[in-house]
Amino acid sequence: MTDFSIRMGVFLGAFLLLLWWQKQKPYRKHSPSHSRIWHNLLLFISGAGVVRLLQPLFLAVISFHSEQGLLQMTWLPDVVVITLSLVILDGVIYWQHRLFHTLPWLWRLHRVHHSDPALDTTSALRFHPVEILLSLTVKSTVILLCGIPFEAVLLFDILLNTSAMFNHTNVRIPEPFESTLRLIIVTPDYHRIHHSRTTTEANSNYGFCLSLWDRLFGSYTRQPHSGDAALTIGLPGTRRYMPAGIVTLLTMPFWSKRKEKREFGSS
């Protein structure tokens, strides 16, 4: 079985299981919007196409130089190297995510993800293809510099995809189990705050898998400022904005300031 088959098998299994879970126990009962779900799936397909076209090139370069990385120069046992690799990659994703909220030209790409007016499992698929490409470049660079082994790369891809789908799922985990679980990993209640239309809340809770990074670097928000019931999901700084279609989502990063004001100002 190839690494692609393993990743896709786990992805599809987790995706279907989480869809079933949120249908059985939805946290928020919002009106179903088949259009936004199709938008998320189309973005996923376009992003997956970018990855499938370029990943072989990235992996070829990485495999040629991987033995020169920092972790390959140690005498640590394989299990320690793999564990360190997972922690390093998760920390990199945290800072990458934070950077996409900080630099204006990166936020133009990332706001496509935040423009989803509702939150469910399919929201984890809603990323602009250019952001996917940049993320692949960042991960490949870190893998190359650190000499992260192939097994850790495969395991991290599975963890990242599964974690992202899990923490976007429209469910609520009962207390006190949720409070205990969020000490280790990012839960749906934890990540839901990050999708608030309130900018200060959206600029917090950046973690995807491990929750320690937000506490460690001062970006953790325990509860929405106005309470969970008042939390509204969508593009920060807008009140009602919803993208018109897939073309809007693909072109959104390249809008002029005038068009941004016209589109977002009418929210």
C-alpha angles and dihedrals in degrees: 000000000000124000089248091055091050093049094046093045093053092042095053093043093050092042094054093043093052092046089054092047095052091047091053097042110020116182094202122028102212125166109273114252112195090183095062091046090053089048090054093047093047091051089050091051092049091047092047089052091055091050094047092050098047105027095080090057093048093047092048091056092044095049090051094054104025096104089063094062125113097253091052090059093063132083093226119137116261093249091056092047091051092047092049090047092055092049092047093050092047090051090050091052089051092054092041089054092048091049091053087059094046107046111065096219091051092045088057087064097039096048087073086071092048094048091079105115092207135034127232140125093290090059087075088067095053105104130127112249091237090055089050089052093049091048091051089051092051094048092046091051092051092046089051097047095044097039092232110189122243093247091058092047091053093046092048093050089054092047093046095050094044093045092049092051092045097051093046093050116117097239137104121223112218121253136278090025092058093053090052094044094051090059085073110021139021111265129197091257089050096050096039089075089059089062094056120129086228106096097216090054093045088053092063140062094045096163122116105185114358114044096203095088095068092051092043095051100035100252099114123123114186099193136005110271094239096036132272095276091058095049111118121199122222147069111345115248094027131090106203108359116145124174114249097223149320093294089056091052094049094047098038095095091058100049120127120243089253093055091046091054092048094048101039098031091062092058 
